[in-house]
Amino acid sequence: MRKIKYKKGRKVIPSFFDYTGVHKQIKTELQLFVYDTNDITEFEELNVHEIGSNVDLNKVNWLNVHGLNNIEVIKSVGDYLKVDNFMLGDILNTTKRTKLDEYHDVLFFNIKSLLPVENSDNINVEQISFLLKNDILVSFQEKRSDFFTHIRERIRTHSGIVREKKADYLLYLLLDAVMENFYITIENEEDRVEELINISKTSTSPEILIQIEKHRDNFNFLKRSIIPLRDSLYSIKSMKDDNVFNSIELENYSFFDRLHQKCLELLEQIEYDSASLDSASNFYFSTQNHKLNEVMKTLTVVSVFFMPLTFIVGIYGMNFDNMPELHWEYGYFIVLGFMLLLLLGMIYYFKKKKWY
């Protein structure tokens, strides 16, 4: 079970920043895209002090931060955008749930990116956060990954309408790219569950039940990750008419509505897959019960076969003097023959009744 770790230091020292993730050896690097319909400029390994001189407020600016270990760099980015400290704290605290907030014209959004671990039943979790202010979008990743590679190529090659839209549309594309990882993870879980169902039809190993419970925990974790994302996207969808989020243009609300619909589809698929897991566990217990019933049936049939034979043996094992059969010359063979005929008759009767 995944548990949220509580950091007492945050309550005592509100301005204290600490990266709580596991990628503590990743170097913090900055990448900046400045583009519009006609032009694009790309900066690799940008120095944090060069942000102000390279950002063009007349164009769309996408600053991608890889690695959250350098707290001073994160604070400098926050100072440039005039971001409140609680937003920076949520960026560095990877145990926070998905959250959407707007404060002082800065839209904050964080999301959990989930991907299956290769050759394992575990799920890899990475928190990705976004800050959107006017035409400046900052994305924070715990490490370098290829989530946004295709978006960078679309910007470089002027594919689609990304260069014709503002930074809020770019935010939609990045969120959509992260949500694709949910589909990959769910598909991987479905393949594992299908394997478990097939194995459970031929094996009654207790390890199967352990694996079923492991994947049930994974589906619950997926659900816990998607529900707050669904709620955040619904907030954007429901506040369209009020135009509460100043950083999002009115015509682009429909794109975030698509993301909300994807969340609903994902949750429905998880519910279906969880029901499949229930079927797998029920099938496992049914197989176990069937196997136990077969054993009990066999033992019962064998016991019934020997009950009348044991009764006959018990009678002639009594030490009474007046038992005429004891003095018959062929009495022993007659009793054995009768017992054999009785056994064969019972076998025939049971077979005819299809009791075994």
N, C-alpha and C positions, 0 to 999 in steps of 0.2 A: 504494500500500500504506500502510495506517495503522500508524504505529509509536508505541510507548509512549515518552514523553520521560522521561528519568531526571533527577531533581532531586538534585544532590549536596548541596545545602544541608540537606536533610532528614537526611542521615546525620551531618553535622557538628553541626547545631543541632537536636536533636529537638523542642524547644519552639517552634521557628520555624514560624509559620503563614503560608501564602501561597495565595491563590486562583489556580489554574492554568488556569481556563477562559477563554473568549473574550469573555464578556459583562462586560467590566470597566467599562462605563459605566452599568450598571444600578444604581439606588439600592436599598439594602437596606430592605425594608418588612416589617412584621409584621402578621399578621391572626390573630385569635383567635376560636374558637367554643367556647362553654361551654354544654353542653346535657345534658338527660336526657329522660325520657319526657314530662314535663309542661312543661318550660320550655327556652328557648334565649336566649342572649345573644351578640351578635356585636360584635366590636371591630375597627374598621378603622384602619390606620395607628397601631398601638399602639406606645407607647414601651417600649423594652426594660426600663426600670426599673419599669414598671407590670405586668409579668408576674405577679409574686408576689401582688400585691394583687387581681388579677382572676381568677386561677386558682382554681377551686373543686374541691377534692380529693374532694368527694362527687358530682361529676358528671364527664362525659367532657369533656376539654379538648383541642382541636385547634389547635395553633399552627402557622401556615403562614408560612415565611420566604421572601420573594421577593428574590433578589439576594444574592450572597455576597461582595460587595466590602468591606463594613464588617466587618473582622476582629474589632473590639471587640464588636460586637453578637453575632456568632457565639460568641465566647468567653463573653459574659455569659449567653447561653442555655445553653451547656454548663455554666457554673458553677452555674446554677439547678438543673439536673438532676443535678449532680455527675458529669458525664461525663468519662471519661479523655481525656487529650490526643490519644491516637492515633486516637480516633474523630473528633474535630474535624479532625485532619489529613486523615483519609480523606474527610470531607465536602468540604473545600476542594480536595483534589487530585482533579481530574476525570479523571485518567488511570488511576485505580484500576479494577480489574475489579469486577463485582458481588460483594458480600460480605455475609455474615450473621454476626453475632457477638453475644454477650451477656456483659456485664461489669458487676458490681456492680448487678445487677437492671435494667440498661438494655439493651434489645434494639436493636441497630444493624443497619440494612438499607439498602443503596444499590442502585440499579438504573439502567440506561441506557435513556432514552427516545429512540427512533429514529423519525424522520418524514422522508418524502421532501421534498426541496427542489423547490419549484414550478418547472416548465419546466427541469428539470435532472436529470441522472442521479446526482447526489450525495445523500447521506443526512445529515440534520441530527441531531446527537447532543447530548443534554442529560442530565446526571447529576442524579438526584433521590435524596435521602437521607432516612432516617427514623430517629427516636429514639423508642422506646416505653418508658415507665416508669410502672407502675401504670395510671392512667387519663389520662395525659398523652401525647399523640402530637405530635411535632414533625416537620414535613416541610420540607425545604430544597430550593428550586428556584433554578436559576441565573437565571431570569427569569420574568415573569408569563406564564401560558399558560392555555388553557381545558381542560386535562386533567381538572381536578377540578370544573368548573362544575356538572355534573349532580349530583355528590355534595353540593355545597353546597346546591343546590336541594332535594335529598331531605331534608337536615337541616332546612332552613328550613320546608319544607311537611310534615314528618313523614311522608314517603312511605317505604313499606317498613318494615324492622325496624331501620334504622340507629340510631334514637334509643332503641331498646330494648336495644341491644347495648353492649358495652364498647369501649374504644379499640382492642383487637386486631382486632375486626371492621372498624372503620374503616380500620385498616392494610390489611386484606384488600381492601377496596373501592378504596383508592388504588392498590395494586399491580395490581389487576385493570384499573383505568383506564389505567395506564401500559402494561400488556401489550396493550391494544387497539391501541396505536400500532404494535406489531409486525405485527398483522394488516393495518393500513392500509399499512404500508411494503411488506410482502410482496405484497399485492394490486397495488400500484403497480409493483413490480418484475415481476410476472407479466404485466401489461399491456404493459410495455416489451419483455419477452422475446417475447411473442406478435407484436408489431410487427416485431421483428428477424427472427423466423422467416419472416414473410410477405414482408419485403423481401428476405431472402436467396434466395427462390425466383425473384426476377426480376432481381436485381442481383448483380454479383460485385465490387463496390467493396471495397477493403481496409478502408474505414471500418467496415464491418459487423463485421469480426473484432475491431477495436478496441473497439467497443461491446459485443460479446459478452464480452470479457475484463473490461471495466469492470463489467458486471453480475455476472460471476462473482466479482469482488472484493467487490461489495456483498453477495452471498449468503454469502460466507465471513465477512464482518464481522458480518452478522446472526447467523450461527451462533456466532461467538466471543462475541457479546453474550448469547445465550440459554443457552448451555451452563452458565456459572457460575450463572445464575439458576435453572436446572433443578436444579443440585447443591445450591444453598442451600435451595430449597423441599423437596428430598428430605430434607435434614437435619431440617427441621421435621416432615416426614411420618414419618420413621423413628424420631424421638425422642418420638413421641406417648406411648407407654406409659411411658417414663421420666419424662415431664413435666419435661424439662430446661429448657425455656424457661418461666420463671415468669411472663412477661408475657402468655402466651397461655393462655386458658382451654381446658380439655379438650374442651369441646363445639365449639370453633371450629377445631380442627385439620382438620376435614373441608373447610373452606373453602380452606385453604392446599393441601390435597390436590388440589382442583380446579385451582388455579393450576399445580401440578406437571403435571397432565394436559394443560393448555394448552401448557405448554412442550414436552411430547413431541409434541403435534400440530404445533406450529410447526416443530420440528426435522424431523419427517417431511415436512412440506410443502416445507421448504427443500431437503431431499434430492431430492424429486421435481422441483422447479424447477431444481436444479443439473443433474439428468439431462436436462431439457429443453434447457438451455443446451448441454450436450454434443451433443445431437442437432442443435441449430442450427449449431454449429461443424462437425460432421461433414457436415451438408447443404451448408454453404458450401464445404468442401473438395471434396465430391463434385461440386458444380456447377462448381467451377473445373477439376477433372480432366476432367469431361465436356466442358466447353468446349474444353480443350486437346486432348482426344482427337478432337473434331470437326474442329478445325483440322488436326491431324496426318493425319486420315483424308482430308480434302480435298486436302491437299498430296500425299499418297501416291497418290491416284487420278489427280491431274493428272500426277504424275511417271510413273506407269505408262502413261498415255496417250501420252506423248511419248517413252518409252524406245524402242519399235520404230521410230518415225518417225526418231528421232535415229540409230538403228542404220542405217537405210536411207540417210539422208543421209551418214553417215560412210563407207559403202561407196562411194557414187558420188563422194565427195569425194577418194578416193585417186587419185593421179596415175600410173596404169598405162597403158601404151600399148595393150595388148591388152584393151580393154573394148568389145565389139561394141555395147552399148546406147548408147554415146556417139555412134555414127554413125547411129543410127536417126532417121528424119525426125520421127517422133512419139514418140520415146523419153521426152522430158521430160514430155509430157502423160500418157503411160501410167504413168509412175512416180508422178506427182501423183495420178492417179485411183486407183492401187493404194493409195497412202498414205491417201487419203480413205476408201476402202472399208474398209481395215484399222482406221482410227479409228472409223468408224461401227459396225463389227462389235464392237469392244471396248466401245463405249458400250452397245450392245444387250446384250452378255453380262453386263456389270457390273450393268446395270439388272435383268436377269432374275435374277441372283443376289442382288439387293437389297444390293449393297455400297455403295451411296450413295443 
